[in-house]
Amino acid sequence: MYLIDQDLARSHMAQRMAEADEASRARRLASARRWNRRAARASQRAARANSAVW
């Protein structure tokens, strides 16, 4: 009985760790997309400012 409980606990822990990894990966992806959009907007502003000067 003890081994079954231990296996069940390990299984749950592995599942929680996998969920945490997935959530972390999703947060990193969302953050990267946000930074990418921010960089693209900054690049566009710089291009417009450069063309306005010349």
PLY file of the C-alpha trace (Angstrom):
ply
format ascii 1.0
element vertex 54
property float x
property float y
property float z
element edge 53
property int vertex1
property int vertex2
end_header
0.00 0.00 0.00
2.83 2.37 0.90
4.46 1.93 -2.51
1.19 2.68 -4.30
0.81 5.92 -2.31
4.41 6.83 -3.06
3.96 6.14 -6.79
0.78 8.20 -6.81
2.54 11.09 -5.07
5.41 10.91 -7.59
2.95 10.85 -10.46
1.15 13.93 -9.16
4.43 15.74 -8.56
5.61 14.96 -12.09
2.31 16.21 -13.49
2.53 19.45 -11.47
6.12 19.98 -12.60
5.10 19.49 -16.23
2.26 21.98 -15.79
4.63 24.50 -14.19
7.12 24.08 -17.03
4.36 24.61 -19.58
3.11 27.73 -17.81
6.63 29.10 -17.60
7.20 28.45 -21.29
3.91 30.18 -22.14
4.88 33.23 -20.06
8.29 33.44 -21.75
6.68 33.17 -25.18
4.16 35.90 -24.40
6.92 38.12 -23.06
9.06 37.53 -26.14
6.16 38.42 -28.41
5.53 41.59 -26.40
9.19 42.64 -26.64
9.19 41.84 -30.36
6.18 44.10 -30.95
7.76 46.83 -28.84
11.00 46.62 -30.81
9.12 46.71 -34.10
7.26 49.86 -33.04
10.50 51.51 -31.91
12.09 50.64 -35.25
9.16 52.17 -37.12
9.36 55.33 -35.01
13.09 55.59 -35.66
12.56 55.14 -39.41
9.87 57.84 -39.44
12.04 60.20 -37.41
14.97 59.56 -39.72
12.91 60.20 -42.85
11.46 63.39 -41.29
14.95 64.78 -40.73
16.00 64.16 -44.31
0 1
1 2
2 3
3 4
4 5
5 6
6 7
7 8
8 9
9 10
10 11
11 12
12 13
13 14
14 15
15 16
16 17
17 18
18 19
19 20
20 21
21 22
22 23
23 24
24 25
25 26
26 27
27 28
28 29
29 30
30 31
31 32
32 33
33 34
34 35
35 36
36 37
37 38
38 39
39 40
40 41
41 42
42 43
43 44
44 45
45 46
46 47
47 48
48 49
49 50
50 51
51 52
52 53
